[in-house]
Amino acid sequence: VDECLQGRCEQVCVNSPGSYTCHCDGRGGLKLSQDMDTCE
């Protein structure tokens, strides 16, 4: 199952077995917020 297809991440999603990780592109100082899904 590709968890990234569920659209949880605001920007970049990296799928891994049984999980996923969100990443932010860093432009404008954006970083991953505490909810681990959105960028701030």
C-alpha positions in Angstrom: 0.0 0.0 0.0 1.3 3.4 -0.9 0.4 5.8 1.9 1.5 8.7 -0.2 -1.5 8.2 -2.5 -3.8 9.2 0.5 -2.4 12.8 0.2 -1.4 13.3 3.8 1.7 15.3 3.1 1.6 18.9 2.2 4.6 18.8 -0.1 6.9 15.8 -0.6 6.0 12.3 0.5 8.4 9.3 0.6 6.7 6.0 0.9 8.3 3.2 2.9 7.0 -0.3 3.8 4.1 0.2 6.2 4.7 3.9 6.7 5.5 7.2 5.0 7.6 10.3 5.7 6.8 13.9 4.7 9.4 16.4 3.6 9.3 20.1 2.8 11.4 21.6 0.0 12.9 24.2 2.4 12.3 27.2 0.1 11.3 30.3 2.1 12.4 28.6 5.3 9.7 26.0 5.2 10.2 23.0 7.6 8.1 20.1 8.7 5.6 21.1 11.4 5.0 19.0 14.6 2.1 17.1 13.0 4.7 15.6 10.6 2.4 16.2 7.6 2.3 19.9 6.9 5.0 22.5 6.3 5.4 25.8 8.2 
